[in-house]
Amino acid sequence: MGYFELFGDDASVLTVLSNRGMPMQGKRISVRGTLHQAYALGSDQMLVFVETPMPNPVGKESQHR
């Protein structure tokens, strides 16, 4: 499992945990998953997005064997 960060226009950062490779910088991607609170300490907190693997398109075999 690896991770990458998504940067919002408002300078926000979201860390995404993923089983797929890291996307190219500047590439537009879609992710699906669940948002988790990693920690909260006073007013400081960190959220982590755990990506759910996308299903294979119908008729395509998995690349992992």
N, C-alpha and C positions, 0 to 999 in steps of 0.2 A: 504494500500500500504506500502511496506517495501523497503529496499534496501540492497545491498551487494556490495562488491568491488572486482574487478578483478585486479590481479597484473601481469604485464608483465615482461618478462625476462630482460628488460632494466630498471627496477625499476619504471616503469610508473604505475599509478593507475587509474582505470576507475570505477566510481560509477554507479551502475545499479539500476534504480527504477523498481520494479517488484510487480505484484499481487500474484505471487506464493511464496511458502516458501523459506527460505534461503537454498542454497545448502550446502552439507557437505564440510568442509574444505578439499582442495586438490582434490575434485571431478572435472572431466572434464565435462563442460557443453557447450551448444550452446544457444545463445540468438539472438533474432531478434527484431529490433526496430529502433528508431531514435535517433541520437546524437544531443544534444542541448548544447549551451553554457550557463552555469549557470551565470557566471559573467566574466568580463575582467576588470582588473585594472592595467594599465601600461602594463608590460610584464607578469604579473601574470594572469592566467585564470583558470577556472574550467569547465570541460565538464561533462555532465551527459547524460547517455544513458537510454532512456525510453523504456522498453521492451514492444513489441507488443505480446499479448497472442497468443500462438500457437493454431491453430485449432485442434479440437478433431479428432482423427482418424475416418475414416468412420466406422459406426456401433457401435461406443462407445458413451454412453450417458454422458452428462456433470455431473461432481461431484457436481456442485452448483445447488441447486434447490430452 
